[in-house]
Amino acid sequence: MAANARRDIKPGTEVDIVLKKDQRTGKLTRGIVKDILTRSGDHPHGIKVRLIGGQVGRVKNVLNDRGSGSAIRQCNDRDFEMIYAIINEAAQVYKGVIPADRWKEPYMSKEELKHEIAAGVVFWGFEENNRLVGVMGIQYVQDVTLIRHAYVRLKKQQRGIGNKLLLELCKKSDRPIMIGTWADATWAIRFYEKHGFKRVSEEEKSRLLEKYWSIPPRQVVTSVVLADQQWFDNGKY
Ligand SMILES: CC(C)(COP(=O)(O)OP(=O)(O)OC[C@H]1O[C@@H](n2cnc3c(N)ncnc32)[C@H](O)[C@@H]1OP(=O)(O)O)[C@@H](O)C(=O)NCCC(=O)NCCS
């Protein structure tokens, strides 16, 4: 993988870059590529990119060996059992964190999962060596897009898989995107904030959960809603 070749660097690639302010010292900043700013096929000082956090700099190292043998694809009926297994394994991190009256085992039953799919949640999966290790759903509701049920197998978390799935799903929507999660799932909130999502106000949250989601009142109290910039820019929602 070459830091100065555009073909080796894509949105979702993990890289080390040198920010303009660090050019003298050569200090490296690690992150995930959001956009590629160099237009030509190569650049002697490294391809210029913007990271998910907004930092701009030239790539010095491409760290994509984690992604080898991996692919993102839409899930189908044959993936049902695996989606069910991944959700319930990954959701173990909620145990003891979300309010006790919201926790159950399995966290999501097969009936609930079937109901979500029937309601229009389309799951996409991240595969490693032909095996699903992470899933994320997208649901078009009225005039917005919802990201639903984001889960990565416990041992595979924090290796950039969620980032890649989220980037891919965001590309599929030209409408405002919203995400609901547990207020206590601070790691999940941070994960979405890194992608530029921001929390909406408490009043707005209740209105939105009622309008676009169908969840019980107790879950409204214990949830947060995050929205993308397009939603905030539109203001009319
Ligand atoms: C949330 C989740 C889908 C993210 O996928 P992932 O592949 O683990 O995330 P990535 O490696 O792409 O991104 C990592 C970022 O997510 C956040 N994050 C994810 N899990 C975290 C954890 N356990 N502790 C702290 N931060 C965490 C951090 O901000 C991290 O950024 P950093 O690497 O700069 O510290 C995955 O961790 C998961 O399945 N968690 C359990 C279920 C859940 O909370 N789902 C969200 C439902 S809306």
The ligand as a Tripos MOL2 file, in Angstrom:
@<TRIPOS>MOLECULE
LIG
   48    50     1     0     0
SMALL
NO_CHARGES

@<TRIPOS>ATOM
      1 C1        -21.1010    0.9260   18.0010 C.3       1 LIG1
      2 C2        -20.4460   -0.0670   17.0380 C.3       1 LIG1
      3 C3        -21.4540   -0.4950   15.9730 C.3       1 LIG1
      4 C4        -19.2720    0.6460   16.3490 C.3       1 LIG1
      5 O1        -18.6120   -0.2630   15.4960 O.3       1 LIG1
      6 P1        -17.0200   -0.5020   15.6610 P.3       1 LIG1
      7 O2        -16.5900   -1.3120   14.5180 O.co2     1 LIG1
      8 O3        -16.7400   -1.0160   17.0220 O.co2     1 LIG1
      9 O4        -16.5020    0.9950   15.5810 O.3       1 LIG1
     10 P2        -15.2310    1.5660   14.8190 P.3       1 LIG1
     11 O5        -14.0290    0.7460   15.1730 O.co2     1 LIG1
     12 O6        -15.5360    1.7340   13.3920 O.co2     1 LIG1
     13 O7        -15.1650    3.0120   15.4530 O.3       1 LIG1
     14 C5        -14.5790    3.1370   16.6930 C.3       1 LIG1
     15 C6        -15.1210    4.3770   17.3730 C.3       1 LIG1
     16 O8        -16.3820    4.0740   17.9570 O.3       1 LIG1
     17 C7        -16.3740    4.4460   19.3310 C.3       1 LIG1
     18 N1        -16.4440    3.1870   20.0960 N.ar      1 LIG1
     19 C8        -17.0100    2.0400   19.6470 C.ar      1 LIG1
     20 N2        -17.0140    1.1210   20.6340 N.ar      1 LIG1
     21 C9        -16.4450    1.6750   21.7070 C.ar      1 LIG1
     22 C10       -16.1890    1.2210   23.0270 C.ar      1 LIG1
     23 N3        -16.5290   -0.0040   23.4610 N.pl3     1 LIG1
     24 N4        -15.5670    2.0580   23.8780 N.ar      1 LIG1
     25 C11       -15.2260    3.2910   23.4860 C.ar      1 LIG1
     26 N5        -15.4500    3.7800   22.2470 N.ar      1 LIG1
     27 C12       -16.0670    2.9920   21.3660 C.ar      1 LIG1
     28 C13       -15.1490    5.2530   19.5410 C.3       1 LIG1
     29 O9        -15.5040    6.6110   19.3080 O.3       1 LIG1
     30 C14       -14.2010    4.7560   18.4910 C.3       1 LIG1
     31 O10       -13.3630    5.7690   18.0420 O.3       1 LIG1
     32 P3        -11.7590    5.6410   18.2900 P.3       1 LIG1
     33 O11       -11.3590    4.3690   17.5900 O.co2     1 LIG1
     34 O12       -11.2130    6.8770   17.6580 O.co2     1 LIG1
     35 O13       -11.6180    5.5770   19.7610 O.co2     1 LIG1
     36 C15       -19.8920   -1.3350   17.7780 C.3       1 LIG1
     37 O14       -18.8910   -0.9400   18.6760 O.3       1 LIG1
     38 C16       -20.9520   -2.1320   18.5120 C.2       1 LIG1
     39 O15       -21.5200   -3.0830   17.9810 O.2       1 LIG1
     40 N6        -21.2050   -1.7780   19.7950 N.am      1 LIG1
     41 C17       -22.1900   -2.4710   20.5980 C.3       1 LIG1
     42 C18       -23.5980   -2.1840   20.1550 C.3       1 LIG1
     43 C19       -23.8900   -0.7080   19.9880 C.2       1 LIG1
     44 O16       -23.6000    0.1170   20.8430 O.2       1 LIG1
     45 N7        -24.5350   -0.3750   18.8610 N.am      1 LIG1
     46 C20       -25.0080    0.9410   18.5490 C.3       1 LIG1
     47 C21       -26.4780    0.8280   18.3860 C.3       1 LIG1
     48 S1        -27.1780    2.3460   17.7800 S.3       1 LIG1
@<TRIPOS>BOND
     1     1     2 1
     2     2     3 1
     3     2     4 1
     4     2    36 1
     5     4     5 1
     6     5     6 1
     7     6     7 2
     8     6     8 1
     9     6     9 1
    10     9    10 1
    11    10    11 2
    12    10    12 1
    13    10    13 1
    14    13    14 1
    15    14    15 1
    16    15    16 1
    17    15    30 1
    18    16    17 1
    19    17    18 1
    20    17    28 1
    21    18    19 ar
    22    18    27 ar
    23    19    20 ar
    24    20    21 ar
    25    21    22 ar
    26    21    27 ar
    27    22    23 1
    28    22    24 ar
    29    24    25 ar
    30    25    26 ar
    31    26    27 ar
    32    28    29 1
    33    28    30 1
    34    30    31 1
    35    31    32 1
    36    32    33 2
    37    32    34 1
    38    32    35 1
    39    36    37 1
    40    36    38 1
    41    38    39 2
    42    38    40 1
    43    40    41 1
    44    41    42 1
    45    42    43 1
    46    43    44 2
    47    43    45 1
    48    45    46 1
    49    46    47 1
    50    47    48 1
@<TRIPOS>SUBSTRUCTURE
     1 LIG1         1 GROUP 0 **** ****
